[in-house]
Amino acid sequence: MLIRDSRADDLDRIQSIYAHHVLNGAGSFEEVPPDIAEMARRRDDLLSRNCPYLVAELEGVLVGYAYAGPFRLRNAYRFTVEDSIYIAPDAVGKGVGRALLAALVGRCTILGFRQMIAVIGDSGNAASIGLHRHLGFEHCGTLTASGFKFGRWVDTVLMQRALGEGNGTLPPV
Ligand SMILES: CC(C)(COP(=O)(O)OP(=O)(O)OC[C@H]1O[C@@H](n2cnc3c(N)ncnc32)[C@H](O)[C@@H]1OP(=O)(O)O)[C@@H](O)C(=O)NCCC(=O)NCCS
């Protein structure tokens, strides 16, 4: 497996992976898959903020991607990122998510971020909850019925882990 920074020419594959999960799962609260141009705009925005946007390849095929972006935009949140991770449906359960999320955690730590938050769609999303727990995230809240998708109420699960020294030290000025 190869984990590397994403490139602009990965976006067609990234868009098709995300579109599958938008249309078939409640992990994302989007209901209409964004097109490639919109995915490119979102990626450009993250890269302009010096945020990591990684992909995973298995035997030369892009099978997943993960990125970190601002948790919220107000300035005091600047040491906290939110992660997003999506694996191609035919590649789940093979350790790709674990490798990608571990790489993302490592990269965000090097970049100086201190907390990472997962905003997980659906309290029944065992794969995402299990993956984040595996990577050291702890459950820190459930926003009950905060979404409505596929004709049912859907919870948002919040999980969090410290990066690097976390809140054990102050950030450099
Ligand atoms: C969630 C997701 C990213 C996990 O990626 P993955 O490549 O399938 O996960 P991995 O094979 O690397 O599994 C890593 C660990 O996660 C946990 N896990 C993965 N799938 C699981 C499942 N179905 N149930 C419970 N735990 C699971 C396990 O702890 C696993 O470690 P183990 O195999 O040693 O037990 C992937 O399933 C996915 O893209 N889901 C749909 C989109 C989504 O919900 N994304 C997250 C939005 S917040």
The ligand as an SDF file (V2000), in Angstrom:
LIG
                    3D

 48 50  0  0  0  0  0  0  0  0999 V2000
  -14.9090    4.0240    7.9460 C   0  0  0  0  0  0  0  0  0  0  0  0
  -13.8960    3.5960    6.9010 C   0  0  0  0  0  0  0  0  0  0  0  0
  -13.0650    4.8140    6.4890 C   0  0  0  0  0  0  0  0  0  0  0  0
  -12.9620    2.5340    7.5290 C   0  0  0  0  0  0  0  0  0  0  0  0
  -11.9120    2.2150    6.6250 O   0  0  0  0  0  0  0  0  0  0  0  0
  -11.4680    0.6860    6.3690 P   0  0  0  0  0  0  0  0  0  0  0  0
  -10.3290    0.7140    5.4180 O   0  0  0  0  0  0  0  0  0  0  0  0
  -12.6490   -0.1140    5.9910 O   0  0  0  0  0  0  0  0  0  0  0  0
  -10.9720    0.2550    7.8290 O   0  0  0  0  0  0  0  0  0  0  0  0
   -9.7590   -0.7250    8.1690 P   0  0  0  0  0  0  0  0  0  0  0  0
   -9.8660   -1.9800    7.3760 O   0  0  0  0  0  0  0  0  0  0  0  0
   -8.4760    0.0310    8.0500 O   0  0  0  0  0  0  0  0  0  0  0  0
  -10.0270   -1.0570    9.6970 O   0  0  0  0  0  0  0  0  0  0  0  0
   -9.2780   -0.4350   10.7270 C   0  0  0  0  0  0  0  0  0  0  0  0
   -9.9700   -0.6510   12.0500 C   0  0  0  0  0  0  0  0  0  0  0  0
  -11.2170    0.0370   12.0350 O   0  0  0  0  0  0  0  0  0  0  0  0
  -12.1900   -0.7480   12.7360 C   0  0  0  0  0  0  0  0  0  0  0  0
  -13.2380   -1.1780   11.8010 N   0  0  0  0  0  0  0  0  0  0  0  0
  -13.1810   -1.1830   10.4390 C   0  0  0  0  0  0  0  0  0  0  0  0
  -14.3450   -1.6300    9.9300 N   0  0  0  0  0  0  0  0  0  0  0  0
  -15.1240   -1.9320   10.9870 C   0  0  0  0  0  0  0  0  0  0  0  0
  -16.4480   -2.4040   11.1050 C   0  0  0  0  0  0  0  0  0  0  0  0
  -17.1970   -2.6770   10.0240 N   0  0  0  0  0  0  0  0  0  0  0  0
  -16.9610   -2.5590   12.3520 N   0  0  0  0  0  0  0  0  0  0  0  0
  -16.2370   -2.2710   13.4480 C   0  0  0  0  0  0  0  0  0  0  0  0
  -14.9680   -1.8080   13.3930 N   0  0  0  0  0  0  0  0  0  0  0  0
  -14.4250   -1.6310   12.1730 C   0  0  0  0  0  0  0  0  0  0  0  0
  -11.4480   -1.9090   13.3120 C   0  0  0  0  0  0  0  0  0  0  0  0
  -10.9490   -1.5500   14.5820 O   0  0  0  0  0  0  0  0  0  0  0  0
  -10.3190   -2.0780   12.3450 C   0  0  0  0  0  0  0  0  0  0  0  0
   -9.2020   -2.6900   12.9080 O   0  0  0  0  0  0  0  0  0  0  0  0
   -9.0800   -4.3090   12.9320 P   0  0  0  0  0  0  0  0  0  0  0  0
   -9.2730   -4.7400   11.5230 O   0  0  0  0  0  0  0  0  0  0  0  0
   -7.7040   -4.5270   13.4610 O   0  0  0  0  0  0  0  0  0  0  0  0
  -10.1580   -4.7690   13.8320 O   0  0  0  0  0  0  0  0  0  0  0  0
  -14.5640    2.9610    5.6560 C   0  0  0  0  0  0  0  0  0  0  0  0
  -15.3210    1.8660    6.0630 O   0  0  0  0  0  0  0  0  0  0  0  0
  -15.4470    3.9230    4.8850 C   0  0  0  0  0  0  0  0  0  0  0  0
  -14.9960    4.5910    3.9530 O   0  0  0  0  0  0  0  0  0  0  0  0
  -16.7510    3.9870    5.2800 N   0  0  0  0  0  0  0  0  0  0  0  0
  -17.7500    4.7990    4.6160 C   0  0  0  0  0  0  0  0  0  0  0  0
  -17.5090    6.2710    4.6960 C   0  0  0  0  0  0  0  0  0  0  0  0
  -17.4320    6.7960    6.1150 C   0  0  0  0  0  0  0  0  0  0  0  0
  -18.2840    6.5540    6.9440 O   0  0  0  0  0  0  0  0  0  0  0  0
  -16.3490    7.5500    6.3510 N   0  0  0  0  0  0  0  0  0  0  0  0
  -16.0950    8.1790    7.6230 C   0  0  0  0  0  0  0  0  0  0  0  0
  -16.8290    9.4690    7.6950 C   0  0  0  0  0  0  0  0  0  0  0  0
  -16.5860   10.1930    9.3130 S   0  0  0  0  0  0  0  0  0  0  0  0
  1  2  1  0
  2  3  1  0
  2  4  1  0
  2 36  1  0
  4  5  1  0
  5  6  1  0
  6  7  2  0
  6  8  1  0
  6  9  1  0
  9 10  1  0
 10 11  2  0
 10 12  1  0
 10 13  1  0
 13 14  1  0
 14 15  1  0
 15 16  1  0
 15 30  1  0
 16 17  1  0
 17 18  1  0
 17 28  1  0
 18 19  1  0
 18 27  1  0
 19 20  2  0
 20 21  1  0
 21 22  1  0
 21 27  2  0
 22 23  1  0
 22 24  2  0
 24 25  1  0
 25 26  2  0
 26 27  1  0
 28 29  1  0
 28 30  1  0
 30 31  1  0
 31 32  1  0
 32 33  2  0
 32 34  1  0
 32 35  1  0
 36 37  1  0
 36 38  1  0
 38 39  2  0
 38 40  1  0
 40 41  1  0
 41 42  1  0
 42 43  1  0
 43 44  2  0
 43 45  1  0
 45 46  1  0
 46 47  1  0
 47 48  1  0
M  END
$$$$
